[in-house]
Amino acid sequence: MAVLITLALVIITGTVAHRVTSPQDQLRLIDPGELTVATAARGDWRVGGVTVHIDGEGLVITEGHRTVWASPAGESFVTGADGDVTWDEHRGYFWPDVRLATQWGDQSIDAVRADGASVTIGGRLSGAENDIGYTLTVSARSGGGAVTEIEADGVAVVGLASARSRGAGVHGLGAQFAEFDLDGRLIPIVTREQGVGRGLQPLTYLADVTNGGAGGTELMTYAAWSTFVTDDLRGLSLDPDRPESHAFAIADTRDGDSVGLQVWAPRLRAELTAADSPAELITAQQSGAARPGLADWTQHGAIIGLQGGTDVVRAHVAELTAAGTDVSAVWLQDWTGQRTTSFGDRLWWTWQHDQQRYPGWADLVADLRKQGIRTTTYVNPFLTDAAAKPGAPVRNLWAEARDAGYLVRTGSGDPYELDQGGFSASLVDLTNADARQWFAQVIAEEVLADGVDGFMADFAEGLPFDAVLADGDARLLHNRWPGLWAETVAEACRIAEKPDCVTWFRSGSLGMSQDAALFWTGDQLVGFGAQDGLESALRGTLSAGVSGWPLVHSDIGGYTSINAVVHDYVRPDDLLERWAEYAAFGMVMRTHEGNRPRANAQVYETAQSRASFARMTRVFAALAPYREVVLEQALRSGLPAIRHGWLVHPGTAAAQVDTQFFLGDAVLVAPVLTSGADSVDVTFPPGRWVHLITGDTYEGDRTVTVSAPLGTPAVFARVDDPRTAELRQSVQRALR
């Protein structure tokens, strides 16, 4: 007991000290002020199908019967400031320190001009000794809604406040891992490492104090961008084609009557949408994008993450297939070699086949292909010096890129070498067209060689804000980097002539889905928790889905395993089974051995783990015909495949629940998110619902505790849905 008390005191004392010494976001915002509207500027102006209305309370944009956008009543909605943002960086973690100098928080609307194509509002921003001018232009948006452009004279940051009904939910802003409703928060829009623990104690504290703030918070994510929708059925998204749309920004949902967005650029261009239902709203907001397809082979079994070399892979594949596992592919991330660091097993970022680890590589890939199993691997946008690798590869890609001037540089002109925790690496400069083409060629020739059909396209959140680039300002390109990485990867697949090439990304930026079909939620902890486990993966999937990532999955079993001394965070058997149940009703089913494979439960490890996993892969494969329809809709419309109840049954109790989801609009899934639980609470929408496995029926519009022992996930369809009989038959056949 004395040891436990002492440990508790150490943690409490350390937590207090941590709040003072650990890096933290320092966010400061422009205070909105008064709005004054000249009498001559009041009235209605029409442009296309959009009406711009200005009165003494502010601005309202309508389209037919819908309000597309409105300013908060009687308050300034355009603001500006001078100042700067400095960044504290450590191994891909970035913490902003916002400093505001002169602020212009008051706003006037002085004049309005209409020319048939647009309506331009002119006025002044004040609050400091000198006033500055601004313009706000409204035009019709192709596909419905409106576009607004704001430009202010000589500001470093421009703000736009959008009205909402009191307490109306706010959703999106990328792959966020807080609740689906982001109301009441100050949210930094910056891509960065998402953290280890993210509030789970004592792990977060220990990660912070031992690894420079690596514990993270609930608002840290690999994928953040300026796009949101509200329960008022209005949406705002910055234009991905404008460089300033990728600038660091802060979303403010603390005022229940508005959503503030302050962008560190002198101008912004926002697309404004509205609809009659949440699903129609997402479809409207995501319209106009041409999304690449997802190869059919991903839909007929699991992608199995394996490591260890040729013989190990062959043995595990044989064990799994003998157990009845439907395997669509293997994912061999250590194809380029493995190194051991303090964090666990890491890879050699030299992007060439490690002949010692994988002898007979081409034969392995070909033999698996004969069994109907594809091979996928791993690459990221970094290069490390191959000279340090035992059995160095034929090419030193880092040296090639250095000599050609293809690496991101420091202010002194040297390659920017970034600490990766046990080794250093440099980013290929993706703003250099020659460098991007060179790296795409490397990926085509090295990564996609010998019959490989895809890879995890990792990282892309690590561009330093003080980096020197061939073209552009790192402050505007940090959040854009994942999109540039996706463009490079897509070009590599074209060069390799691989139309069925499958790649998946964790880092994200605005507009990225035009070059990438598949995403994953990053590096969750090997646990159930909402902060950084299975539940957080579901949260990130739901948020990303309404932000423009229609196809999202996660590492089955989680990735991060840490021996924190006071507790060894390892993957238990039941977590692996529950995560597989969750993934079986997703769009892609992929396992990961984690950063400490030998310490964690694996799907191939025992006869029981192989049998239980095999059952879920057969369920996944059996649902392929249904998923084909869901997939086509997702890629065509942008409506996510994994849907929050708000999208499918708005206005019901099910629309308020973050711990269950819909696959498409027919299948309701309530995963078990608690260790040791054998039941789960399910909030049913109206109607009668049938359990696809047990056949039990439930009356809707209520919350029911449903039995869910291991192997029997809680999954349902409406009794009167014409697809239900086929879905039940498919699941039943798979489980025989």
C-alpha positions in Angstrom: 0.0 0.0 0.0 2.9 2.4 0.9 4.4 1.8 -2.6 1.0 2.6 -4.2 0.6 5.8 -2.1 4.2 6.9 -3.0 3.6 6.2 -6.7 0.4 8.2 -6.6 2.1 11.2 -5.0 4.9 11.0 -7.6 2.3 11.0 -10.4 0.3 13.9 -8.9 3.4 16.0 -8.2 4.8 15.2 -11.7 1.4 16.1 -13.3 1.5 19.6 -11.7 5.1 20.1 -12.8 4.2 18.7 -16.3 1.6 21.4 -16.7 4.3 24.0 -16.3 7.2 22.4 -18.2 5.7 20.3 -20.9 5.1 21.8 -24.3 1.5 23.0 -24.8 -0.6 24.8 -27.4 -0.6 28.6 -26.7 -3.7 29.7 -28.6 -4.8 33.4 -28.7 -7.7 34.7 -30.7 -8.9 38.0 -32.0 -11.8 39.3 -29.9 -14.8 40.1 -32.1 -16.3 43.5 -31.5 -19.1 45.7 -32.8 -20.7 45.7 -36.2 -22.1 48.8 -37.8 -24.0 48.8 -41.1 -24.4 51.9 -43.3 -28.0 52.5 -44.4 -27.0 52.5 -48.0 -25.5 49.0 -47.6 -28.7 47.5 -46.5 -30.9 45.5 -48.8 -31.0 42.3 -51.0 -28.8 41.4 -53.9 -29.1 38.3 -56.1 -26.3 36.4 -57.8 -27.1 33.2 -59.6 -29.5 31.3 -57.3 -28.1 33.0 -54.2 -29.6 36.0 -52.4 -27.4 38.2 -50.2 -29.3 40.0 -47.5 -27.8 42.8 -45.3 -29.5 44.5 -42.5 -28.5 46.2 -39.3 -27.9 42.8 -37.7 -25.5 41.5 -40.3 -25.3 39.3 -43.4 -27.4 36.3 -44.4 -26.9 34.2 -47.6 -29.9 32.2 -48.8 -30.6 29.8 -51.6 -34.3 29.1 -52.1 -35.8 28.2 -48.7 -32.4 27.4 -47.1 -30.1 29.7 -45.2 -26.7 28.9 -46.6 -24.7 31.1 -44.2 -25.4 33.8 -41.7 -23.3 36.1 -39.5 -23.8 36.2 -35.7 -26.5 38.7 -35.1 -25.2 42.2 -34.3 -21.5 41.2 -34.0 -18.5 41.6 -36.2 -18.0 38.5 -38.4 -14.8 39.6 -40.2 -11.8 40.3 -38.1 -8.1 40.7 -38.6 -4.8 41.0 -36.6 -1.1 41.4 -37.0 1.2 39.1 -35.2 3.0 35.8 -35.6 3.1 32.1 -34.7 6.2 30.3 -33.4 6.5 26.6 -33.2 8.0 24.2 -30.7 8.8 20.9 -32.5 9.9 17.5 -31.4 9.8 14.3 -33.6 6.7 15.3 -35.5 4.9 17.0 -32.6 4.2 20.7 -33.1 3.0 23.2 -30.6 2.0 26.7 -31.7 2.6 29.8 -29.7 0.3 32.5 -31.1 1.2 36.1 -30.5 -1.3 38.8 -31.5 0.0 42.4 -31.9 -2.5 44.9 -33.4 -6.1 43.6 -33.5 -9.0 44.9 -35.6 -12.1 43.4 -34.0 -14.8 45.9 -34.9 -16.3 45.8 -38.4 -18.3 48.1 -40.6 -20.2 47.4 -43.8 -20.0 50.6 -45.8 -20.9 49.8 -49.4 -22.2 46.9 -51.6 -21.6 46.4 -55.3 -23.2 43.8 -57.6 -22.0 43.0 -61.1 -24.1 40.0 -62.0 -21.4 37.5 -61.3 -20.8 38.4 -57.7 -21.7 40.7 -54.8 -18.8 42.7 -53.2 -19.1 44.1 -49.7 -16.7 46.7 -48.7 -15.9 48.1 -45.2 -13.4 48.8 -42.5 -12.0 46.9 -39.6 -11.1 48.9 -36.6 -10.2 48.6 -32.9 -6.6 49.8 -33.1 -5.3 53.3 -33.8 -5.6 52.8 -37.5 -8.5 51.3 -39.5 -7.9 49.0 -42.4 -10.1 48.1 -45.4 -11.5 44.7 -46.3 -13.7 43.2 -49.0 -16.0 40.3 -48.9 -17.2 38.8 -52.2 -20.1 36.4 -52.5 -20.7 34.3 -55.7 -22.8 31.2 -56.6 -21.1 27.9 -56.1 -21.1 25.3 -58.8 -23.2 22.4 -57.5 -25.2 24.7 -55.1 -24.5 27.0 -52.3 -22.2 30.0 -52.3 -18.5 31.0 -52.3 -17.2 33.8 -50.2 -13.8 35.5 -50.5 -12.4 37.8 -47.8 -9.3 39.9 -48.1 -8.0 42.5 -45.6 -5.3 45.0 -46.0 -2.0 44.1 -44.3 -3.2 41.5 -41.8 -1.4 38.3 -40.8 -4.5 36.5 -39.7 -8.1 36.9 -40.9 -11.1 35.6 -39.0 -14.6 34.6 -40.1 -17.4 33.9 -37.7 -20.4 31.8 -38.8 -23.7 31.8 -36.9 -25.4 28.7 -35.6 -28.4 28.0 -33.5 -27.7 28.0 -29.9 -25.7 24.8 -29.1 -26.1 23.3 -32.6 -23.6 20.5 -33.0 -20.4 21.1 -34.9 -18.8 18.2 -36.7 -15.7 17.6 -38.9 -12.4 19.5 -38.9 -10.5 16.4 -40.1 -9.9 13.2 -38.2 -10.7 14.4 -34.7 -10.8 12.0 -31.8 -12.9 13.9 -29.4 -16.7 13.5 -29.4 -18.5 13.7 -32.7 -19.9 17.0 -31.6 -17.0 19.4 -31.2 -19.0 22.1 -29.4 -17.2 24.0 -26.6 -13.6 23.6 -27.9 -10.7 25.6 -29.2 -9.3 23.4 -32.0 -5.9 23.9 -33.6 -5.9 23.1 -37.3 -2.5 21.6 -37.7 -1.3 18.1 -38.8 1.1 16.5 -36.3 1.7 13.4 -34.3 -1.4 12.5 -32.4 0.3 11.4 -29.1 0.6 8.3 -26.9 -2.1 8.1 -24.2 -3.8 11.4 -25.2 -5.1 11.9 -21.6 -5.0 8.3 -20.4 -3.0 8.4 -17.1 -0.4 7.7 -16.0 0.8 6.9 -19.6 0.2 10.4 -21.0 2.2 12.0 -18.2 5.1 9.5 -18.5 5.2 10.0 -22.3 5.2 13.7 -21.9 8.1 13.9 -19.4 10.3 11.3 -21.0 9.7 12.1 -24.6 9.2 15.8 -24.9 5.4 16.1 -24.8 4.7 12.9 -26.7 1.6 12.1 -24.5 -0.6 14.3 -26.7 -4.1 15.6 -26.1 -7.6 14.8 -27.4 -7.2 17.5 -30.1 -3.9 16.3 -31.6 -4.3 14.5 -34.9 -2.5 13.5 -38.0 -5.3 14.9 -40.1 -6.8 18.3 -39.5 -8.2 20.8 -42.0 -10.7 23.7 -42.2 -14.0 22.0 -43.0 -17.0 21.6 -40.8 -20.8 21.1 -40.8 -23.4 21.9 -38.2 -26.7 20.6 -37.0 -28.3 23.6 -38.7 -27.4 21.7 -41.9 -24.9 24.2 -43.0 -21.3 23.6 -44.0 -18.1 25.6 -44.6 -15.0 24.4 -46.3 -11.9 26.4 -47.3 -11.0 26.0 -51.0 -8.2 23.4 -51.3 -6.9 25.0 -54.5 -5.9 28.2 -52.6 -2.5 28.0 -50.8 -3.8 30.1 -47.8 -6.5 27.5 -47.2 -3.8 25.2 -45.8 -2.4 27.7 -43.4 -2.5 27.0 -39.7 -5.9 28.0 -38.3 -7.9 27.9 -35.1 -11.5 26.8 -34.9 -13.5 28.2 -32.0 -16.7 26.5 -30.9 -16.8 27.9 -27.4 -19.5 30.4 -28.2 -22.7 28.4 -28.5 -24.1 30.8 -31.1 -21.2 30.7 -33.6 -18.3 28.9 -35.1 -15.1 31.0 -35.4 -12.4 30.2 -37.9 -9.2 32.3 -37.8 -6.7 31.5 -40.5 -3.1 32.7 -40.5 -3.2 34.2 -43.9 -4.3 37.6 -45.2 -7.2 36.2 -47.2 -9.5 33.2 -47.3 -11.9 31.6 -49.8 -14.7 29.5 -48.3 -17.3 27.3 -50.0 -20.7 27.5 -48.2 -23.3 24.8 -48.5 -26.7 23.9 -47.0 -29.2 21.0 -47.4 -32.3 19.4 -46.0 -30.6 16.5 -44.3 -27.2 15.6 -43.0 -26.5 13.1 -45.7 -27.4 15.6 -48.4 -25.3 18.2 -46.7 -22.1 16.1 -46.8 -22.9 15.2 -50.4 -23.2 18.8 -51.3 -20.1 19.9 -49.5 -18.0 17.1 -51.1 -19.4 17.5 -54.6 -17.1 18.3 -57.5 -14.3 15.9 -56.4 -13.2 13.0 -58.6 -12.1 10.2 -56.2 -10.0 7.3 -57.2 -11.4 3.8 -56.8 -10.5 1.0 -54.4 -9.4 -2.3 -55.9 -11.9 -5.1 -55.6 -9.3 -7.5 -54.1 -9.4 -5.6 -50.8 -13.0 -6.7 -50.3 -12.6 -10.4 -50.2 -10.6 -11.0 -47.1 -8.2 -9.5 -44.6 -4.9 -7.8 -45.2 -2.6 -9.5 -42.8 0.3 -7.5 -41.2 3.3 -9.8 -40.9 7.0 -9.3 -40.3 10.1 -11.5 -39.8 11.3 -12.6 -43.2 10.4 -15.0 -46.0 10.0 -18.2 -43.9 8.1 -16.6 -41.1 5.6 -15.0 -43.6 5.1 -18.3 -45.4 4.5 -20.1 -42.1 1.9 -17.7 -40.7 0.0 -17.5 -44.0 -0.2 -21.3 -44.0 -1.5 -21.4 -40.4 -4.1 -18.7 -41.1 -5.4 -20.2 -44.3 -5.5 -23.7 -42.8 -7.7 -22.2 -40.1 -10.2 -21.0 -42.7 -9.1 -17.3 -42.8 -10.0 -15.4 -45.9 -6.8 -13.6 -46.8 -6.8 -10.9 -49.5 -3.2 -9.7 -49.0 -0.2 -9.6 -46.8 1.2 -6.4 -45.6 5.0 -6.7 -45.1 6.2 -3.4 -43.7 9.7 -4.7 -42.9 10.4 -5.6 -46.5 13.1 -2.9 -46.5 14.8 -4.1 -43.2 14.2 -3.7 -39.5 16.0 -1.8 -36.8 15.4 -1.8 -33.1 15.0 1.5 -31.2 13.9 2.4 -27.7 10.3 2.6 -29.0 10.3 -0.9 -30.5 10.8 -2.4 -33.9 11.3 0.3 -36.6 12.1 0.1 -40.3 15.1 1.1 -42.4 13.8 4.0 -44.6 16.0 3.1 -47.5 13.1 1.8 -49.7 14.8 -1.2 -51.2 14.3 -4.9 -50.7 16.3 -6.3 -47.8 17.7 -9.4 -49.4 19.0 -10.8 -46.1 15.6 -10.5 -44.3 13.6 -11.6 -47.4 15.6 -14.0 -49.5 13.6 -15.2 -52.6 11.4 -12.1 -52.4 10.1 -12.3 -55.9 9.3 -16.0 -55.5 7.4 -15.2 -52.2 5.3 -12.6 -53.9 4.6 -14.8 -56.9 3.7 -17.8 -54.8 1.3 -15.8 -52.7 -0.3 -14.4 -55.8 -1.0 -18.0 -57.0 -3.0 -18.4 -53.8 -5.0 -15.3 -54.6 -3.1 -13.3 -52.0 -1.6 -9.9 -52.9 1.5 -8.4 -51.4 1.7 -4.9 -50.0 4.5 -3.1 -48.2 5.5 0.3 -46.8 7.0 3.6 -47.7 7.0 7.2 -46.4 8.3 10.6 -47.7 11.5 10.4 -45.6 15.0 9.1 -46.7 17.7 8.0 -44.3 21.4 7.5 -45.1 21.8 3.9 -46.3 25.5 3.9 -45.5 24.7 3.1 -41.8 22.6 0.0 -42.7 24.2 -3.4 -42.3 24.3 -5.0 -45.7 23.7 -1.6 -47.3 21.4 -1.6 -50.3 22.6 -1.0 -53.9 21.4 2.6 -54.0 21.8 5.3 -51.3 18.6 7.2 -52.1 19.3 9.8 -49.4 22.7 10.6 -51.0 21.2 10.7 -54.4 18.6 13.2 -53.3 21.1 15.2 -51.4 23.4 15.5 -54.4 20.5 16.5 -56.7 19.2 19.1 -54.3 16.0 17.1 -53.8 15.8 17.3 -49.9 14.1 19.9 -47.7 16.7 22.3 -46.4 17.6 24.3 -43.3 18.1 28.0 -43.5 21.9 27.4 -44.0 21.1 25.3 -47.1 21.9 21.9 -45.6 19.6 18.9 -45.8 17.1 19.2 -42.9 17.8 16.1 -40.8 15.0 15.3 -38.4 15.3 13.3 -35.3 13.1 10.1 -35.5 14.0 8.6 -32.1 17.2 6.6 -32.6 18.0 7.8 -36.1 17.6 10.8 -38.4 16.0 11.2 -41.8 15.3 14.0 -44.3 12.1 14.8 -46.2 12.1 14.7 -50.0 11.1 18.3 -51.2 7.7 17.7 -52.7 7.5 21.3 -53.9 10.3 20.6 -56.3 8.7 19.1 -59.4 11.9 17.2 -60.4 12.3 15.8 -56.9 8.6 14.7 -56.8 9.0 13.0 -60.2 12.3 11.3 -59.1 10.7 10.0 -55.9 7.6 8.7 -57.7 10.0 6.9 -60.1 11.8 5.4 -57.1 8.6 4.2 -55.6 7.5 2.7 -58.9 10.8 0.9 -59.5 11.7 -0.1 -55.9 8.6 -0.3 -53.7 6.2 -1.6 -56.4 8.7 -4.0 -58.0 8.4 -7.7 -58.2 4.6 -7.8 -58.3 3.9 -5.7 -55.2 0.3 -4.2 -55.4 0.4 -1.4 -52.8 1.7 -0.1 -49.6 1.1 2.0 -46.4 2.0 5.6 -47.4 3.0 6.7 -43.9 3.9 10.0 -42.3 3.7 13.4 -44.1 2.9 15.4 -41.0 6.5 16.3 -40.2 7.5 19.3 -42.4 9.1 21.9 -40.1 7.6 25.4 -40.2 11.1 26.9 -40.7 12.1 24.6 -43.5 13.4 26.1 -46.8 11.6 24.7 -49.9 12.1 24.9 -53.6 8.8 26.5 -54.1 6.6 28.2 -51.4 6.5 29.0 -47.7 6.6 26.1 -45.2 4.0 28.0 -43.1 1.5 27.5 -45.8 2.7 24.1 -46.9 2.9 22.2 -43.6 -0.8 21.3 -43.6 -0.6 20.8 -47.4 2.2 18.2 -47.2 0.0 15.1 -46.9 -1.8 16.2 -50.2 1.6 16.6 -52.0 2.6 13.1 -50.7 -0.7 11.7 -52.0 -0.1 13.2 -55.4 3.4 11.7 -55.5 2.1 8.3 -54.5 -0.6 8.4 -57.2 2.0 9.3 -59.8 4.1 6.3 -58.6 1.2 4.0 -59.2 0.7 5.4 -62.7 4.3 5.0 -63.6 4.3 1.4 -62.3 1.2 0.8 -64.4 -0.7 -0.6 -61.4 -4.4 0.3 -61.8 -5.3 -1.8 -58.8 -2.5 -0.3 -56.6 -3.9 0.2 -53.1 -2.3 2.8 -50.8 -3.5 4.0 -47.4 -2.6 7.2 -45.5 -2.9 8.5 -41.9 -1.9 12.1 -42.4 -4.4 14.3 -44.2 -5.0 17.7 -45.7 -7.8 19.6 -47.4 -8.7 18.1 -50.8 -6.5 15.1 -50.5 -9.2 12.5 -51.3 -8.9 13.5 -55.0 -5.6 11.5 -55.0 -6.2 8.9 -52.3 -9.0 6.5 -51.8 -8.1 4.8 -48.5 -7.2 6.2 -45.1 -6.5 4.9 -41.6 -6.8 6.5 -38.1 -3.2 6.4 -37.2 -1.4 4.8 -34.2 -3.9 3.9 -31.5 -2.8 2.4 -28.2 -3.4 -1.3 -27.7 -6.5 -0.7 -25.5 -10.2 -0.1 -25.6 -10.2 3.5 -24.4 -11.8 6.6 -25.8 -8.6 8.6 -25.4 -6.3 6.4 -27.4 -7.8 3.0 -28.1 -10.5 1.1 -30.0 -13.2 3.7 -29.1 -10.9 6.6 -30.3 -10.5 4.8 -33.6 -14.2 4.8 -34.1 -14.4 8.5 -33.1 -11.7 9.4 -35.6 -13.4 7.4 -38.4 -16.8 9.2 -37.8 -15.2 12.6 -37.7 -13.0 12.0 -40.8 -16.0 10.7 -42.6 -17.9 14.0 -42.5 -14.7 15.9 -43.3 -14.0 14.4 -46.7 -12.5 11.0 -46.1 -15.2 8.5 -47.2 -13.1 5.3 -46.7 -11.4 5.0 -43.3 -10.2 1.9 -41.3 -7.8 1.2 -38.4 -5.1 -1.2 -37.3 -6.8 -4.2 -35.9 -5.6 -4.5 -32.3 -4.0 -1.0 -32.2 -0.3 -0.2 -32.8 1.3 1.4 -29.8 2.5 -0.8 -26.9 4.5 0.7 -24.1 6.0 -0.7 -20.9 5.5 2.3 -18.7 6.9 0.4 -15.7 3.8 1.2 -13.5 1.8 -0.6 -16.2 2.8 -2.6 -19.3 0.4 -1.6 -22.0 0.2 -4.7 -24.1 -2.6 -6.1 -26.4 -4.8 -8.6 -24.7 -6.6 -11.4 -26.5 -10.1 -10.0 -26.1 -9.1 -6.6 -27.5 -7.8 -8.3 -30.6 -11.0 -10.2 -31.0 -13.2 -7.2 -30.4 -11.2 -5.1 -32.8 -11.6 -7.8 -35.5 -15.3 -7.8 -34.9 -15.4 -4.1 -35.3 -13.3 -4.2 -38.5 -15.4 -7.1 -40.0 -18.2 -4.5 -40.5 -15.9 -1.9 -42.0 -14.6 -1.2 -45.5 -11.1 -2.7 -45.1 -9.9 -5.3 -42.6 -6.2 -5.0 -41.9 -4.1 -6.3 -39.0 -1.0 -4.8 -37.4 1.6 -6.6 -35.3 2.3 -3.3 -33.4 5.6 -1.8 -32.4 6.4 -4.7 -30.0 5.1 -7.8 -31.8 6.6 -10.3 -29.4 4.9 -8.8 -26.4 1.4 -8.5 -27.9 -1.3 -11.0 -28.8 -1.4 -11.8 -32.6 -4.1 -13.2 -34.8 -1.9 -16.1 -35.9 -0.6 -16.9 -32.4 -2.8 -19.7 -31.1 -5.4 -22.1 -32.5 -8.1 -20.0 -30.7 -6.9 -16.7 -32.1 -6.7 -18.1 -35.6 -10.2 -19.6 -35.4 -11.9 -16.5 -34.0 -10.1 -14.3 -36.5 -11.0 -16.6 -39.4 -14.7 -16.4 -38.5 -14.6 -12.6 -38.7 -12.7 -12.6 -42.0 -15.4 -14.8 -43.5 -18.1 -12.4 -42.3 -16.2 -9.5 -43.9 -15.8 -11.4 -47.2 -19.5 -12.4 -47.2 -20.6 -8.8 -47.0 -18.7 -7.8 -50.2 -21.8 -7.5 -52.4 -23.4 -5.1 -49.9 -20.2 -3.2 -49.5 -19.8 -2.8 -53.2 -22.9 -0.6 -53.3 -21.7 1.3 -50.2 -18.3 1.8 -51.8 -19.7 3.1 -55.1 -21.9 5.6 -53.3 -19.0 6.8 -51.1 -16.6 7.4 -54.0 -19.3 9.0 -56.1 -20.8 11.3 -53.5 -18.3 11.6 -50.7 -20.8 10.3 -48.2 -18.7 8.1 -45.8 -19.1 4.4 -45.8 -18.9 4.3 -42.0 -21.7 6.6 -40.8 -22.6 8.3 -37.5 -26.3 7.9 -36.6 -26.6 11.6 -37.3 -26.2 10.9 -41.0 -28.6 8.0 -41.2 -31.3 8.7 -38.7 -31.2 12.4 -37.8 -33.5 13.7 -35.2 -33.6 10.4 -33.3 -31.8 9.2 -30.1 -29.5 7.2 -32.3 -28.2 10.4 -33.8 -26.7 11.4 -30.4 -24.7 8.2 -29.9 -20.9 8.1 -30.7 -20.3 4.4 -29.7 -22.2 2.7 -32.6 -22.2 3.2 -36.3 -23.8 2.3 -39.6 -22.1 0.5 -42.5 -23.9 2.3 -45.3 -27.5 3.0 -44.3 -28.7 -0.6 -43.7 -26.3 -2.2 -41.1 -26.2 -1.0 -37.5 -23.1 -2.0 -35.5 -22.6 -1.6 -31.8 -19.0 -2.8 -31.1 -18.0 -3.8 -27.6 -15.7 -1.1 -26.3 -15.0 -2.3 -22.8 -12.6 -5.0 -21.7 -14.3 -8.1 -20.3 -17.8 -7.0 -21.3 -20.2 -9.5 -22.7 -23.1 -7.1 -23.6 -23.4 -3.7 -25.1 -26.0 -0.9 -25.0 -27.6 -0.3 -28.4 -29.7 2.7 -29.2 -32.1 1.7 -32.0 -33.6 4.1 -34.4 -37.4 3.8 -34.9 -38.7 0.5 -36.5 -38.1 -3.1 -35.7 -34.5 -4.4 -35.8 -33.2 -7.9 -36.2 -29.8 -9.2 -35.0 -28.1 -10.6 -38.1 -26.4 -13.4 -36.1 -28.9 -14.5 -33.5 -32.1 -13.6 -35.3 -33.5 -11.8 -32.2 -35.7 -8.8 -32.9 -35.8 -5.5 -31.0 -38.3 -2.7 -31.0 -36.8 0.6 -32.1 -36.6 4.1 -30.7 -35.2 2.9 -27.4 -31.9 1.8 -25.8 -31.5 -1.9 -25.1 -28.7 -3.9 -23.4 -27.9 -6.7 -25.9 -25.9 -9.8 -25.2 -22.6 -9.7 -27.1 -20.2 -12.5 -26.0 -16.9 -12.9 -27.9 -17.7 -14.0 -31.4 -21.2 -12.6 -31.5 -20.9 -8.9 -32.3 -24.1 -6.8 -32.0 -25.1 -6.1 -35.6 -28.6 -5.4 -36.9 -30.7 -4.4 -39.8 -34.3 -3.2 -40.0 -36.8 -6.0 -40.3 -38.6 -4.3 -43.2 -35.5 -3.4 -45.2 -35.5 -5.4 -48.5 -31.8 -6.1 -48.0 -32.1 -7.6 -44.6 -32.9 -11.2 -45.6 -29.8 -11.3 -47.9 -27.6 -9.8 -45.2 -28.7 -12.3 -42.7 -28.1 -15.2 -45.0 -24.6 -13.9 -45.9 -23.6 -13.6 -42.3 -25.1 -16.9 -41.3 -23.3 -18.7 -44.1 -20.0 -17.1 -43.1 -20.3 -18.3 -39.5 -21.2 -22.0 -40.2 
